[in-house]
Amino acid sequence: MNVKLLKQKDFSLLMLGSIISNIGTLMQDFALSLYVLKITGSGTKFASVLAVTLIPQLLLGPFMGVFADRFDRKKIIIVLNFISGITVGITAIMFKLYGTLSLPYIYGLVIILSLISLLYSPAIGAILPSIVKKEELLDANSLKTAIYSVSSIIAPLLAGLIFGLYGLSIILILNSISFIFSAFCQMLIDIPKNETNYSSFSGKEFLNEFTTGLKFTTSKKSILAIIFVGLIINFAMSPLCEIGFPYIVKNLFKCNDFQYGIFQAILLGGMVIAPFICTSLFKNLSFEKVISRNTIIVGGVIAIVAVIVSPLYTSLFKSSFVPYITLALLSLVIVVLMTAINIFVGTMFQNEVPIDMMGRVGSVMNTVCMAAMPVGQMLFGVLLDTVPVYLVVFAASLVLAFSSFVYRRLTYVKEDKVNAAVEEN
């Protein structure tokens, strides 16, 4: 990984503002869940908030990319960060004045921030490839992933400590400051303006621009392949990591909270080390080969997980300690390989999509992939209640293996053309 990228002013400012804002947001999410649990005694009520926020994202998400491609992205992210900071700041003031926040108010806050992110995400997503050289994108994305992974570890620890000592108000204030700080960092970045100049904006033009982005997305096999991989990852891997692994550790292996915490720490550690492994082991391979091979390897490792959670393996031991250790090591391999896939998918997307269309294509891709997540989680939950867990895990491995086959079919034409061109030269 080329850490020298951090010496570049624009990249370092983008990362600094992003990590501070990300830590603040994750701290707030963590603290709000604890606060809702405290005032209602129900974790389900906060989970319902997250479900509600998906509705506007699924309905409006595909269209937000039009605005991200049409208007100045630098102004968009700066203004939205200020709005987010002010919104959270007002919430902190309300909490100070009244000493509490009602559940409807918390619902409203989370939904407003979710709506803001609909426009912010496609705008910020197009900035990295506009300030980093094309040949440095893989290193930049790897470094970005490592930084974000570290922040996802730090944030819950800080939030738990601060919430326990000072309560929710301080965390709201810190998150408000983090948004404002991020906005000031972004003000100092030299971000190229969108190349396309628009003199007017009407409903017809909006529809034409959205349709153009949709046609571009569906016309390129490489983009469809990226969307397919993202959809499968969210459909199969997200429920396996978020529902399957906790279910196995807590319900099947009967591990205590400390052992479960160690297991989660191992997974987070895999996300941190993956970018370093990614750039050292896979850098000389094509995007298509890395994504295809890693996907099939992950499918194979998950099949092994299905074996170790089956009675065939667990019955060999008097306790669940050895199966627990085996699962932790295999899960570490899965997380490392999946993180590498995510890095290469993101870099491939940045290479394949023109910057002036990145907002529209990215919005469509994110919405499709996001829609797969709750479907996969619901299906996974139902299956865990009706069939043995090892069969559910094995089914996930088959989905990954199938996705690797389909991905190869979508990209083999492109690879053949590239190989033919190399042979001619």
N, C-alpha and C positions, 0 to 999 in steps of 0.2 A: 504494500500500500504506500502510495506516494504522499507522505505527510507534509512534504514541502508545499503542497497546495495551500496549506494554512497560512503560508507567507503571502499569498495573493490577497490583496485588500478586499476585493469584492466577495470572494469565496469565504474568507474568514469572518467578515461582517455578517454574511448570510447565515453561516453556521452559528455564530454567537447569538444573533437575534433569535434564530429558530430554536436553539437548545434552551435558552432562557424562557421563551414563551412556552415551549413544550413541557418543561419542568413545572411551570406555573399551572398550566392546564391540567396536567396529570395529578398534581397536588390537589387542585380544586375538585376534580372528579372523585378522587379517593376520599377527600374530606366530606364532600356532599353525601357520598354513600353512607359514611359513618354517621353523619348528622341525621339523615332521613331514618336510618335504623334506630337512632337514639330517640327521635321524637315520635316515631310510629311503631317501632318494634317490628317492622316488616321490611325485609330486604327486597321482597317481591315488588313493593310499591316503587322503589327506585328503579328496579329492572324494567318496570312498565314505562318509565320516562324514556329509557334508552330505546324501547320499541317504538314509542310515539315519534321520536326524532327521526326514525328511519322513513316515515311516511313522506315528509316533504323532500327528503333526500332522493327517494326513489321517483317521486313525481316531478320534481324540478331539476334534479341533478343533471340530466342530459342536456338541458338548455342553457345552463350557466356558462358553459364553455364558450358560447357565442359572445358573451360580454367580455370574457377574459381575452379572447382573440381580437375583439374590436377596440377596446379601450386600453389606455396606458396601464400596463401591469404594475409598474412601480407605484403609481398613484392608487391603484386598487388595493394593493396589500398594505400600504401605509394607512390609508383611510380606514380600512376594515380593522386593522390593529388598534387604531385610536378608538373606533366605535366599540370594539370588544372591551378595551380597557375602561372606557367610560361606563359601559353597561355593568361590568363587574364591580367597578368603583361605586356606582349608585347602589348596587346590592349590598356592598359592605357598609355603606352609610345607613341604609334601611335597617340592616341587622343591628348596627350600633344604637340606632334610635329606639327600636322596638324590642330588641333583645331576642328576637326570633324571626324565622322565615317560614311562612306558610307553605304547605306542599304545592298548591297551585302556583305560587310565586316561583318556587324552585323549578317546576315544570316549565314555566314561561322562560326563565333564564336559560335553561338547557336548550330549549327549542330555538330561542333567538340566536344563541351561539352556534347552534347547528346550522341554521339558515345562513349565517355569516360565512361559515366554513364552505358552503356550497359554491360561493364565488371565489373565496380565498384560495381553496385547494387547487383549482385549475390554473389560477394566476401564478401562484408560487411555484407550481410544478413546472412551468415553462421558463422559469428564470435561470435555474441551474445550467441548462444547456446553452443559454445565451451569454453566460459570463465565464464559462469554462471551455477550453478547446476540446474538439471532438475526441481526440486521442487520449484526453485526460478524464473523460466522462466515467469510465469504469472505476478509476481510482477515487474520483469525486463521490460517486454513489456509494462506494465501499466505506469511505471515510464518514460520509453522512449517516450511513446505517450504524456504524460503530458508535458515533456520537449520540444518535437517538437511542440506541440500546442502553448506553450508559445512563442517559437521562431517565429512561424508564425504570432503571434500578434505583436511582437516587431519589426520584420523586416520591414514591410511596413511603420510603424511610423518613424523609423530611416531613412529609404530610402527617404521618403517624406521630412523630415526635412533637411537631408544632401544634397539631390538633389536641393532643393530650395535655400540653402545657398551657396553651393560650386559647384554644377553641377555634371556631370557624372564621371569625372576623379577620384575624391576622392572615389567614390563608387567602381569603378573598382580596385583601389589600395587596398581598404579594403578587397574586395573579394579575390584578389590575396593573400593577407596576411593570410586570413582565411583558404585558402587551404593549404598553407605552415604550418601554425600553427597546423592544423588537422593532417598533415603528421608527424610532430614531436611528437604529442601526441600518434599517432599510433605506432611510433617507440619504445615507452616505454612500450607498452602492451605486455604481454606474451601470444602470440597466438599459440596454438598447430599447428604443421604442418600437412598437409594432410597425412592421414595414408597410403594411397596407393602410392607406389613408382613406377615411370615409367622410363624405361631406354631409350625409344625412342618415337618418335611421328611422325606418318604418317597420310595421308589422310584416310587410311583404319581404323586405330586405332581411329581417331577422329570420324568417322562414327559409329564405334562399340560402343564407349562410349556414343555418343548422343543417339543411339538406345537403349542402356541399360537403360539410364535415362528415355526415353520415355516409354519403356515397364514397368518400375517400376511405373511410373505415372499412366498409364492406367490400371494397374493390381490391384491397391489398391482403394477400394471403398471410403475409408476415404479421400484420396487425391483428387479423382474425385469430392467428395462432397465439399471439400474446394474450388476447382477451380470453381465449379458451383455457389457457394455462391458469390465468388469474381466477377464472370462474371455478375451475376444478380445485384449486388450492383453497379457495374460500368455502366451497361446498363440502370437500372431504377433509382437508387438513385442519381448518378452523375448528369444527366440532370435535375432531379427534383430540386436539391439543387443549381446548377449553372445556370440553365435557368428558371425553373419553379417558384421558390421562388422570384427571382428578377422581373420576369414578373408580378407576382401577386401583389407584393408590389408597383412597379412603375406604371404599366399600368392599373391594375384592381382597386387597392385601391387608386391610384393617390397620393402616399406619396411623400414628398419632400426628398432631398438628406440627410438631417439630420436624418429623420426617417428611411431611408434605411440604413444609417450607424449604427444606433442603432440596427436594425434588424441583420445586419452582425455581430455586436459585441456579440449579444446574441448567435448566432450560434458558434462563436469562443469560447465563454465562456463555451458552452456545451462540446466542445472538451477538454477543460482543466479539467472540473470537472468529466468527464466520467471515467477516470482511477481510481479515488478514489472510485466512486460508484461501479465500476466494481469489484474491489477486495473485497469490503465489502459485497455486496449483492449476487454476483454470484460465489464466490470462492469455495463454497462447492458443487456446481453443476458440472455435467460433461460438457465437451466442447460441446458435441452434443446437450444437453438440452438447454444450454444458447443460442447457435446459432439458434436453431430451434424456441424456444419460443420468443426470441427477434425479430426474423424475422417476425413471425406472428403478434406480438404486433405492430411492426412498420407498417406492412400492415394495421392493424386496425386503427392506428392513422392517417395514410395517407388518409384512407377512410373518417375519420372525417374532415380532411383538405378539402377534396373534397366537403363536405357539407357546410363548412363555407365560401368557395369561390363561392358557387352557389347563384343564386338569392333568393333561399328559405331562406337563412340566412342573406345575405347582405341587403335584402329589409326590414328587421326588424328594421334597424337603419338609422338615418338621415345622418350620416357620416360613414366613413370607420374606425373610431378610434377603436371601439370594435372588428370588424373583424380583424384589424391589430394586436391588443393585443392578441387575440385568436390564430391567426396564429403564432405569435412570441413564445407563450408558447408551442404550439403543436410542432413547429419546434425544440425548445429546447429539448423536449422529444425525438424526432426522432434522433437528432444529438447525444444525450447521448447514446441511445440504439445502434445506428449504430457504434459509436466509440467502444462500448463494444464488438460488434460482430467482428470488425476488430482486436481488441486485442486478442480475443479468437481464431479467425481463424489463426492469426500469431503464437500463442502459440501452437495450435494444429498441425500446419505445422511443427514446430520445434521438436515436440514430435514424430511425425509420420515418418519423413524423416531422414535417416542416414546422418550424417554430411558430409560424403564423396560424397553424391549425392545431397546435398542441392542446389548447384549451378545449376545443370541441371534441377532438378524438379522445382526450383523456377523460372528459366528463362522461362520455358514453361508456368507455371502458370501465371506469370506476363504478358507475351505476349498475351495469350488468354484473360485475363481480360482487358488489355489495348485496345485490338481490339474492345471490346464491347462498350467502352466509346464513340468514335466518332459516331458509329452506333446509339447508344441511343440518343445522342445529336441531330443528324440530324433528327431522327424520331420524337423526342420531339418537335423540332422547327417546323417541318412541321405540326404536329398535332395542335400546338398552333395557327397556322395560319388558320386552317380549321375547327376545332370543338371547342365548349366551353371549357374553361380552366378546369372547374370542372370535365368534362368527362375525360380529359387527366390525371388529378391527380388521379381520381378513377381507371383508367386503370393501373397506376403505383402501386396502392394498390393491385390490383388483381395479378399483376406480383410477388409482394413480397409474397402474400399468397400462390400462386402456387409454388414459390421457396421453401417455408418452407415445403410444402407437399413432393416435390421431394427430398429435403435434408433428410427428415425423412426416405423416402424409401431407400435412399442410405446408411444410417447409422444404420437402425434399427437392422440389422443382427448382427452388432458388439455389440450393446448395449445388445441384448438378450444373447449373449455369455458371456458378462461381468456379467450380472445379474445371469445367471446360475452358473457361477463359484463362485460368492459370496454366493449363496444359498447352494452349495455343502460344502463350508468351514464352 
